[in-house]
Amino acid sequence: MKRILSLVLILITVSALVMPAYANEVEEGYVTLYAQDGRTIEVKESEVPAYLNVGWYTEPYENRVTLYASDGRTIEVKESEVPAYLNVGWYTEPYENRVTLYASDGRTIEVKESEVPAYLNVGWYASYHDAIEANKPQYEEPTYSSGTVYVTPTGKRYHLSPTCGGKNSKASTLDAALQRGLTPCKKCA
């Protein structure tokens, strides 16, 4: 009996040593991959990256779109994901230099360099400064080299408004006011 017990003990010890080695030989999990044409394939988990690099997908195929970044990178995304990528600066066509154009009402737009002339022809501006200037009212400083001014008999200033000089103001020429040594009114001239 003693011998049987020692034999059982030896078998238990040996099986404990052998089992971990056998556990490492158990096959790894399999993953289903999908092709654009509808095919499926079962591959080992360790092989998945290689299949993904040659056009297989981990989910059933959805139409894919190639997007382009301004630095030359490309990415292939699901069609349903395109709007999110466009909102963060990706493009649906290979990147062409983009130009920001300005409207006189403060709007901006980013267009391809080749499209700039068309936008300039319909009221967009190439610089923010030009757009702001276009929105300013066109005001020309009046010239009064020989216009009508209003003077008072005892005043030291001439006026451009007939009411600014008061009830005693009379119409005169600028030349006559300047000959009398009058200076322009700080309010109206």
BELCORMO-V676765 format. One record per pair of residues at least 24 apart in sequence whose ideal C-beta (glycine too) atoms are under 10 Angstrom apart, sorted by sequence separation. I is the first residue (numbers start at 1). GAP is how many residues later the second one is. If there is no record, write none. Layout:
[[I:GAP] [I:GAP]]
This chain:
[[32:24] [33:24] [34:24] [37:24] [66:24] [67:24] [68:24] [71:24] [100:24] [101:24] [102:24] [107:24] [148:24] [149:24] [156:24] [158:24] [160:24] [161:24] [164:24] [31:25] [33:25] [34:25] [35:25] [36:25] [65:25] [67:25] [68:25] [70:25] [99:25] [101:25] [102:25] [106:25] [148:25] [149:25] [151:25] [155:25] [156:25] [157:25] [158:25] [159:25] [160:25] [163:25] [164:25] [32:26] [33:26] [34:26] [35:26] [36:26] [66:26] [67:26] [68:26] [69:26] [70:26] [100:26] [101:26] [102:26] [104:26] [105:26] [106:26] [147:26] [148:26] [149:26] [151:26] [156:26] [157:26] [158:26] [159:26] [161:26] [162:26] [31:27] [32:27] [34:27] [36:27] [65:27] [66:27] [68:27] [70:27] [99:27] [100:27] [101:27] [102:27] [104:27] [146:27] [147:27] [149:27] [150:27] [155:27] [156:27] [157:27] [158:27] [160:27] [161:27] [32:28] [34:28] [36:28] [66:28] [67:28] [68:28] [70:28] [100:28] [102:28] [103:28] [104:28] [146:28] [147:28] [149:28] [157:28] [159:28] [160:28] [161:28] [101:29] [102:29] [104:29] [105:29] [106:29] [144:29] [145:29] [146:29] [148:29] [149:29] [151:29] [156:29] [157:29] [159:29] [160:29] [101:30] [102:30] [104:30] [105:30] [144:30] [145:30] [152:30] [155:30] [157:30] [158:30] [159:30] [103:31] [104:31] [143:31] [151:31] [157:31] [158:31] [102:32] [103:32] [104:32] [157:32] [144:33] [149:33] [144:34] [151:34] [149:35] [150:35] [149:36] [150:38] [149:39] [150:39] [144:40] [149:40] [144:45] [142:47]]
